[in-house]
Amino acid sequence: MPRIISTHRLAELDSLAGALPFARSKAERLEKELDTERDRTRRLQRELEKARNQYLERGAATSRTHEEHLTAAKRSTQLSDQLLAQEQTRANRIERMADQRVRELRAEIERLKSELAANPAPKAPEGVVARYRNLVNADIDLTLYAKDHGAYSSTSMTLLLVSLCSGCGYRQEEDRIVYDNDESRIDFMENQFQGGKLKRWAQEHAETCRAVALPAQATA
């Protein structure tokens, strides 16, 4: 039967795993910005070359015009080189920061994976199909019991689903007589007025209960 086990470490791991695609997306976006700046630099260089040619053509008329255009071209070249160097430095810095962040996230994920492997979550008792935690980490278990009818019927059985809080002892249950097959169990668990209802109740109770788990309640 399916089991749902919630731990703080899994939630934290999910959060870090969710942050890794964001870091990758950011790195890709920064790379696109770098490509845009490179295209802009090439465009400026083409414009500068075009301006130089225009200046040279016009400079053929008089030497004074030629000198003025040459001075302007040099000034434009210096400005373009400065802008290119600044944008390249900025792009390299952003790229290094993104790579460093991605490496840090990957290292953190690997560390959490190793901790999770070294400290596996405890196994739920037999028959527990879902488990919730209240506000002080007391378990609310949904346990499924199946009882055949023996000589009375070889094809039917009674399913009993019990929701029990190990803190305050809050208990709810639903039962149904079904045919003895997997489909009937699944239908019982997913039915919104039976198994689905107990799941909702257990979730709602977990969100408000503050009772600490007691051994007597856990074995009730």
Phi, psi and chi 1 to 4 in degrees:
 res  aa     phi    psi   chi1   chi2   chi3   chi4
   1 MET       -  149.0  -61.4  -53.9  -66.1      -
   2 PRO   -65.0  144.6   24.3  -34.9      -      -
   3 ARG  -124.3  138.6  -61.3  175.8  179.3  176.5
   4 ILE  -117.5  111.8  -57.6  175.4      -      -
   5 ILE  -119.7  122.7  -58.5  175.8      -      -
   6 SER  -109.7  128.0  172.5      -      -      -
   7 THR  -132.1  157.0   65.5      -      -      -
   8 HIS   -66.2  -34.1  -67.0  -62.4      -      -
   9 ARG   -67.0  -39.8  -70.5 -169.4  178.5  -84.2
  10 LEU   -64.4  -40.0  -75.8  177.1      -      -
  11 ALA   -63.5  -41.3      -      -      -      -
  12 GLU   -65.9  -41.5 -175.7 -179.0    0.4      -
  13 LEU   -62.9  -41.4  179.6   57.3      -      -
  14 ASP   -60.9  -41.3  -72.7  -19.1      -      -
  15 SER   -63.3  -43.5  175.4      -      -      -
  16 LEU   -68.9  -38.2  -69.3  173.2      -      -
  17 ALA   -64.6  -35.2      -      -      -      -
  18 GLY   -69.5  -27.5      -      -      -      -
  19 ALA   -75.3  -23.6      -      -      -      -
  20 LEU   -64.3  -46.0 -179.0   56.9      -      -
  21 PRO   -60.2  -34.2  -23.7   32.7      -      -
  22 PHE   -64.0  -42.3  172.6   77.4      -      -
  23 ALA   -65.4  -40.5      -      -      -      -
  24 ARG   -62.9  -43.3  -70.5  178.1  175.4  170.8
  25 SER   -61.2  -40.1  174.6      -      -      -
  26 LYS   -64.7  -40.9 -176.6  175.8 -179.5 -178.4
  27 ALA   -63.1  -40.9      -      -      -      -
  28 GLU   -64.9  -39.6  -67.6  174.5   -2.9      -
  29 ARG   -64.3  -40.9  177.9  172.9   60.0   79.8
  30 LEU   -64.6  -36.5  -67.8  174.6      -      -
  31 GLU   -64.8  -39.7 -174.2  176.9    0.7      -
  32 LYS   -64.4  -39.2  -70.2 -179.3 -179.5  178.4
  33 GLU   -63.6  -37.9  -68.7 -179.7   -2.4      -
  34 LEU   -63.3  -43.1  176.6   59.8      -      -
  35 ASP   -61.8  -38.2  -68.0  -22.2      -      -
  36 THR   -63.4  -43.2  -59.4      -      -      -
  37 GLU   -65.3  -36.2  -67.1  -59.8  -31.2      -
  38 ARG   -65.7  -41.9  -71.6  172.8  176.6  168.9
  39 ASP   -62.4  -39.9  -67.8  -20.6      -      -
  40 ARG   -64.2  -38.5  177.1  172.4  173.8  -89.3
  41 THR   -65.4  -43.7  -60.1      -      -      -
  42 ARG   -62.9  -38.5  -73.2 -167.4  -70.3  -92.9
  43 ARG   -64.2  -41.3  178.2  172.4   57.4   80.2
  44 LEU   -63.3  -38.4  -70.2  173.2      -      -
  45 GLN   -65.3  -39.7  -70.9  176.3  -21.0      -
  46 ARG   -65.4  -41.0  -71.5 -166.0  -62.0  -91.1
  47 GLU   -64.8  -37.8  -68.6  177.7   -4.0      -
  48 LEU   -64.4  -41.1  175.7   60.5      -      -
  49 GLU   -65.5  -39.1 -172.6   64.6   26.0      -
  50 LYS   -64.3  -41.8 -177.2  177.9  178.5 -179.8
  51 ALA   -63.9  -38.3      -      -      -      -
  52 ARG   -62.0  -44.1  -77.5  176.7  175.6  173.9
  53 ASN   -63.3  -39.6  -67.2  -26.0      -      -
  54 GLN   -64.2  -41.2  -68.0  175.8   -9.9      -
  55 TYR   -63.3  -39.5  -68.3  147.0      -      -
  56 LEU   -67.7  -39.1  -69.8  175.0      -      -
  57 GLU   -65.1  -43.6  -69.9  174.8    0.2      -
  58 ARG   -71.1  -30.5  -66.7  175.2 -177.8  175.4
  59 GLY   -67.2  -16.2      -      -      -      -
  60 ALA   -67.5  -20.7      -      -      -      -
  61 ALA   -70.9  -51.8      -      -      -      -
  62 THR  -141.5  150.2   61.5      -      -      -
  63 SER   -67.7  -32.6   59.0      -      -      -
  64 ARG   -68.0  -42.8 -173.9 -179.8   64.3 -178.0
  65 THR   -63.8  -37.2  -56.5      -      -      -
  66 HIS   -62.3  -43.2  174.8   74.2      -      -
  67 GLU   -66.1  -40.8  -68.7  -62.6  -27.4      -
  68 GLU   -63.5  -43.5  -69.3  175.8   -6.6      -
  69 HIS   -67.2  -37.3  -72.6  179.4      -      -
  70 LEU   -64.7  -40.6 -177.9   59.6      -      -
  71 THR   -63.0  -43.7  -58.9      -      -      -
  72 ALA   -63.9  -37.8      -      -      -      -
  73 ALA   -66.1  -40.8      -      -      -      -
  74 LYS   -63.9  -41.3  -70.7 -179.5  178.6  179.7
  75 ARG   -63.6  -40.6 -171.0  160.1   49.1 -109.7
  76 SER   -64.9  -38.1  -62.4      -      -      -
  77 THR   -64.0  -44.1  -58.9      -      -      -
  78 GLN   -61.9  -44.2  -67.1  174.5   -5.8      -
  79 LEU   -63.5  -41.3  178.2   60.0      -      -
  80 SER   -64.8  -41.6  176.8      -      -      -
  81 ASP   -63.4  -40.8  -68.3  -19.2      -      -
  82 GLN   -63.6  -45.5  -69.0  175.4   -1.2      -
  83 LEU   -62.6  -41.8  -68.8  174.6      -      -
  84 LEU   -62.9  -44.0  177.5   60.7      -      -
  85 ALA   -64.7  -40.2      -      -      -      -
  86 GLN   -65.7  -45.8  -69.0  174.7   -0.1      -
  87 GLU   -66.4  -37.9  -67.2  -60.9  -28.6      -
  88 GLN   -65.9  -42.0 -174.3   65.7   41.5      -
  89 THR   -63.2  -43.5  -58.7      -      -      -
  90 ARG   -63.3  -44.5  175.5  176.2  175.1  -89.9
  91 ALA   -63.8  -40.6      -      -      -      -
  92 ASN   -65.0  -39.9  -68.7  -21.9      -      -
  93 ARG   -64.7  -43.8 -176.4  174.7   67.1 -105.7
  94 ILE   -64.5  -40.4  -66.4  174.3      -      -
  95 GLU   -65.4  -40.6 -174.3  175.6    2.3      -
  96 ARG   -64.8  -40.9  -72.1 -165.9  -59.7  -90.5
  97 MET   -63.9  -41.3  -68.0  172.7   59.9      -
  98 ALA   -65.3  -43.7      -      -      -      -
  99 ASP   -62.4  -41.3  -68.9  -19.2      -      -
 100 GLN   -63.7  -40.7  178.2   63.7   24.5      -
 101 ARG   -65.7  -40.3 -176.1   55.3  179.6  165.3
 102 VAL   -63.9  -41.8  169.4      -      -      -
 103 ARG   -63.5  -40.8  -73.7 -166.6  -64.6  -90.9
 104 GLU   -63.2  -42.8  -68.9  174.9   -4.2      -
 105 LEU   -65.1  -41.7  -71.4  173.4      -      -
 106 ARG   -63.4  -42.0  -72.4  177.1  176.5  172.5
 107 ALA   -63.8  -39.5      -      -      -      -
 108 GLU   -65.6  -40.5 -177.3   65.7   15.2      -
 109 ILE   -64.5  -42.6  -71.1  174.7      -      -
 110 GLU   -63.9  -38.4  -67.8  -59.6  -35.8      -
 111 ARG   -64.2  -43.6 -176.3 -176.5   65.2   80.1
 112 LEU   -66.5  -36.3  -68.6  173.3      -      -
 113 LYS   -62.9  -42.7  -75.3 -177.9  178.3  178.7
 114 SER   -65.9  -38.7   62.3      -      -      -
 115 GLU   -65.6  -39.5  -70.0 -178.0   -0.3      -
 116 LEU   -66.6  -38.3 -175.6   60.5      -      -
 117 ALA   -67.9  -34.7      -      -      -      -
 118 ALA   -76.6  -24.3      -      -      -      -
 119 ASN  -128.4   72.9  -58.7  -75.9      -      -
 120 PRO   -65.1  152.3   25.7  -34.3      -      -
 121 ALA   -67.9  143.4      -      -      -      -
 122 PRO   -64.8  147.9   23.9  -33.9      -      -
 123 LYS   -75.7  143.1  -66.2 -177.1  178.5  179.8
 124 ALA   -76.3  152.4      -      -      -      -
 125 PRO   -59.7  159.2  -21.3   31.5      -      -
 126 GLU   -61.9  135.5 -177.1  178.3   -1.9      -
 127 GLY    92.5  -13.8      -      -      -      -
 128 VAL   -75.8  119.0  173.7      -      -      -
 129 VAL  -103.3  -14.1  -64.5      -      -      -
 130 ALA  -157.5  149.0      -      -      -      -
 131 ARG  -141.5  134.7  170.0  168.2  -73.5  177.0
 132 TYR  -122.3  162.9  -56.3   87.0      -      -
 133 ARG  -122.5  133.1  -68.8  -89.3  170.8   85.0
 134 ASN   -82.4 -170.0   71.0    2.8      -      -
 135 LEU   -68.2  -16.7  -61.6  176.9      -      -
 136 VAL  -119.7   26.4  -69.7      -      -      -
 137 ASN    68.5   26.0  -67.8  -35.3      -      -
 138 ALA   -85.9  139.2      -      -      -      -
 139 ASP   -79.7  139.8  -66.4  -27.9      -      -
 140 ILE  -114.9  105.9  -62.6   98.9      -      -
 141 ASP   -98.9  141.7  -72.7  -16.5      -      -
 142 LEU  -105.8  113.5  -93.8   69.3      -      -
 143 THR  -113.7  132.1  -53.2      -      -      -
 144 LEU  -104.7  124.9  179.4   64.8      -      -
 145 TYR  -112.6  137.9  -58.8   93.9      -      -
 146 ALA  -124.3  128.6      -      -      -      -
 147 LYS  -128.6  120.5  179.6 -179.4  179.6 -178.6
 148 ASP   -81.0  163.7   59.3   43.7      -      -
 149 HIS   -96.5    6.2  -65.1  165.6      -      -
 150 GLY    58.0 -127.6      -      -      -      -
 151 ALA   -69.5  -20.1      -      -      -      -
 152 TYR   -70.7  -36.4  -64.0   99.9      -      -
 153 SER  -159.5  131.5  174.8      -      -      -
 154 SER   -94.9   -3.8   59.6      -      -      -
 155 THR  -115.9   -9.5   60.4      -      -      -
 156 SER  -117.8  160.8   65.6      -      -      -
 157 MET  -154.3  163.6   63.7 -172.0  -49.9      -
 158 THR  -105.9  126.0  -62.0      -      -      -
 159 LEU  -102.6  131.9  -64.3  178.6      -      -
 160 LEU  -127.0  120.9  173.6   64.2      -      -
 161 LEU  -109.9  123.1 -176.5   63.2      -      -
 162 VAL  -118.7  129.2  177.9      -      -      -
 163 SER  -105.0  119.1  171.4      -      -      -
 164 LEU  -133.4  126.9  177.2   63.3      -      -
 165 CYS   -89.5  124.0  176.4      -      -      -
 166 SER   -76.3   -5.0   62.2      -      -      -
 167 GLY   -92.6  -66.6      -      -      -      -
 168 CYS   -96.5   -9.6   67.6      -      -      -
 169 GLY    84.8    8.9      -      -      -      -
 170 TYR   -58.1  129.0  176.2   77.7      -      -
 171 ARG  -135.5  136.3  176.3 -171.7  176.2  100.5
 172 GLN  -138.2  151.3  -67.4  -71.5  -23.2      -
 173 GLU  -150.1  155.4   63.0 -179.6   50.1      -
 174 GLU  -140.0  144.6  -72.6  -70.8  -23.3      -
 175 ASP  -136.9  162.3   60.2    1.8      -      -
 176 ARG  -159.1  142.4 -177.2 -155.4  -76.5 -176.6
 177 ILE   -91.0  124.2  -61.8  175.7      -      -
 178 VAL  -135.7  169.5  -60.2      -      -      -
 179 TYR   -73.3  147.8  -73.1  105.8      -      -
 180 ASP   -80.4   83.3 -172.1    5.4      -      -
 181 ASN  -155.6  166.9   53.7   52.9      -      -
 182 ASP   -67.3  -35.6  -67.2  -22.9      -      -
 183 GLU   -61.0  -40.5  -70.2   76.7    9.1      -
 184 SER   -67.9  -34.8   61.4      -      -      -
 185 ARG   -67.1  -43.0  -65.0 -167.5 -178.2 -162.1
 186 ILE   -62.9  -44.1  -66.3  174.0      -      -
 187 ASP   -61.3  -39.5 -180.0   69.5      -      -
 188 PHE   -64.2  -42.0  173.6   66.7      -      -
 189 MET   -70.5  -32.5  -68.2  -63.6  -58.5      -
 190 GLU   -93.1  -10.9  -61.0  -60.0  -32.1      -
 191 ASN   -62.1  128.3 -171.5  -68.2      -      -
 192 GLN   -67.7  -18.1   61.8  173.9  -29.3      -
 193 PHE   -99.4   -0.8  -60.9  108.7      -      -
 194 GLN  -128.5  -94.3  -65.6  175.6  -36.7      -
 195 GLY   -61.8  -42.1      -      -      -      -
 196 GLY   -63.3  -35.4      -      -      -      -
 197 LYS   -65.9  -43.1  178.3  176.1   66.8  175.9
 198 LEU   -66.1  -34.2  -72.7 -167.7      -      -
 199 LYS   -63.0  -43.3  -69.5  178.0 -176.7  178.0
 200 ARG   -63.6  -44.6  -67.6 -166.9  -55.9  -87.8
 201 TRP   -60.9  -43.1  -75.6   -6.0      -      -
 202 ALA   -63.5  -41.0      -      -      -      -
 203 GLN   -64.7  -45.3  178.4   67.3   51.1      -
 204 GLU   -64.0  -39.7  -66.7  170.9   -2.2      -
 205 HIS   -65.6  -39.9 -178.0   74.9      -      -
 206 ALA   -62.4  -30.2      -      -      -      -
 207 GLU   -76.6  -12.1  -67.0  173.5   -5.4      -
 208 THR  -124.9  -19.5   57.9      -      -      -
 209 CYS   -76.2  137.5 -179.9      -      -      -
 210 ARG  -121.0   15.8  -65.2  178.2  178.9  -87.5
 211 ALA   -79.3  136.6      -      -      -      -
 212 VAL   -78.4  143.4  177.7      -      -      -
 213 ALA   -64.0  136.4      -      -      -      -
 214 LEU  -122.8  141.4  -61.3  176.1      -      -
 215 PRO   -56.7  -36.5  -23.0   32.9      -      -
 216 ALA   -65.2  -38.4      -      -      -      -
 217 GLN   -71.6  -37.5  -62.3  -67.9   -4.0      -
 218 ALA   -64.5  -27.9      -      -      -      -
 219 THR  -105.4    9.7   59.0      -      -      -
 220 ALA   -65.8      -      -      -      -      -
